Amino acid sequence: MKKTDQVILGIDPGTNIMGYGVIHIQARKAKLLTLGVLDMSKLEDHPIKLKTIFERTLELIDHYHPDEVSLEAPFFGKNVQSMLKLGRAQGVAIAAALYRNIPIFEYSPKKIKMSITGSGNASKEQVAAMLKSLLEIKEMPKYLDATDGLAAAMCHYFQKGKPESGKSFSGWKAFLGANPDRKI
């Protein structure tokens, strides 16, 4: 039996700024509960940043009680040290969710952008604008990391409800035209 009422926490991991967004799904409609960032840019000690990520992720989990956590998977870059730090940040967020026995799902940045905008090469601004429209966000956050975290949650929601007919669509307009009952 498919659960129709659920909460999804989305996280965009980072060691300076971690973005997050929480959505509530009811009757196949997504509603924004919160979005924001954890700003650790003033913390100099990397292990303290990781501890902060773990604690803040637990606070979000304990406050919103998500059924699932969706994370943006690290992309491969040229700077090995940056990749290592990002991987640690993601690992700590995953550990916090697993500590509360919450299932984890990971999506590549391209997959998240594709599910939100219809283009895997969309800019952060394009993703934010689409989320603003989809979730009727009145005031956009200062940091786009917040909408990146929210995008991870929405991507997971869209992947769970993906039609299994094998059809492909050229974008959201085509998808919504073929599935008018899926508008959120």
N, C-alpha and C positions, 0 to 999 in steps of 0.2 A: 504494500500500500504506500503510495507516494505521500510524503508529508507536505501539506499545503501551507502550513504556518511555520515559518522558521526565521532565524536570525543568522546573518552571515557577517563575519568580521573580515575585512580586507586589509592587508598590510603591504606597504611599500617599504621594505627594509632599508635602513641606512644607519651609519654610525654618527653622522652629524644631525641629520633630520630623518625621522621615520614617519611616514605618512600612514594614516589609518582612516577607514570609513566603515560604518556599520549600517546595514540595511535590514529591514524587516519585510519579509515576504508574507503577504496574506492574500488569499484568493488569486494567486498568480500576478499580484501587483507588488512592485517594490516601493518601499517608503524609506526615506532617509531618516535614520535615528541620530547619527552624529558623524562628523568628520573633523579631522584635525591633524596636528603634528606633535611629535615629541622632539623638541629642539634641544640637542645635546652639544651644540657648537661651542659652548663655553666650558664644557668639561674637557680636560686635557688628557686624563688617564683612560686609555682604551678599555681596560677591564671594568672601570666604573661605568663607562658608557654601556657595556654589555649587561651589567647588573641592572642599570636603569631601564634598558629595553625589556629585560625579563620581568622586572617589577611592574612596569607600566602596561605591558601586555597582559599580565595577570589581572591588573586593575580593570582593564577594559573587559576582559573575559568575565570577571566576577560581577561587574556592573551590568553588562548587556546580555550575558548568558548566551553567547552564540552557539548554534548547533554545529557550525563548520567554520574553519578559518581558511581563507584563500590568500596566498602570497604571490608577489611578483618574484619569479626566479631570477637570480643574478644573470646578467648578460656577460659575455666574455669580452674583456677589454685587454688592453696592452699592459696596463699597470698591475703587476702581480700583487703588490702590497695592497692596493685598493680592492682588488678582487678578494683577497684573503680577509680583509676587514669586513667587506660586504657579506661574504659567506658566513662569517662569525655572527654578524648581526641577524642574518636570516635564521641561522641555527638556533640562536637564543630565543627568537620569537617562536620558532617551531617547538622548542623545548617547553616553553611556557604553555602553549596550547596542549601539547601532549601530557604535561603535568596535570592538566584539568581534563584529560581524556577526550579531547575534541579532535575530530578528524581534520587533517591538513590536506590542502590541494594547492598545487603550484602551477603557474602559467607563465609562459615567456612574455616579455614585454610586447613582442609583435602580436601574440595571440590576444592579449588584453586589448591592445589598440584596435585590432581587427574586430573584436566582439563589440566594442563600444562605438567605433566610428565607421567600420566597414573597410578601413585601410590599416594595414600593419605598419605603415610608415607615417601615421598621423603624428602631429606634434602634441606636446603636453597641453598646449592651449586648445587644440581641437578636441582632445579627449575631455578636458574640463568643460568646454562649451556644450558638448553633447550631454554630459552628465547633468549640467545645469538645466538643460531642457528636459531630459528624461525624468529627473527627480524634483523638478521645480525648486531648485536651490535659489534662495533669494539673495544671499550674500556669498560671494566666492571667497575662499580662504586666501590668506596672504601667500602661502606657499603651495605650489602645484603638487608637492609631494602628498598633500592631503587628498587631492582628487585622484592621484595615482593609486593611493590605498583604496579609495572608494571604487575606482575602476577595477581593481582586483576582485572586490566583492561582487560587483555587477557582472563581471566576466564569468565568475563561477555560477551565478544565478542563470545567466544566459546559456551556459554550457549544460547545466542540469536540465533546462527546459528545451533544449535543442530538438527540433523535429528529427525523427529518425527515418524519414523517408528517403534520405540521401540526396535531396534537392540542394542545389547551390544557388545562391543569390548574389547579385552584383553589388549589393549594399543594403542598408537598412530600409530604404524606401521600397525596394523590390521585396524584401522580406515581409515588411508590414503590409504591403499590398496583397501578398499571398496569404497572410495570416492576420487578418484584422482583429481577431479575438486576442492576439498576443500583445497588443499595445499596453504599455504600462503607464 
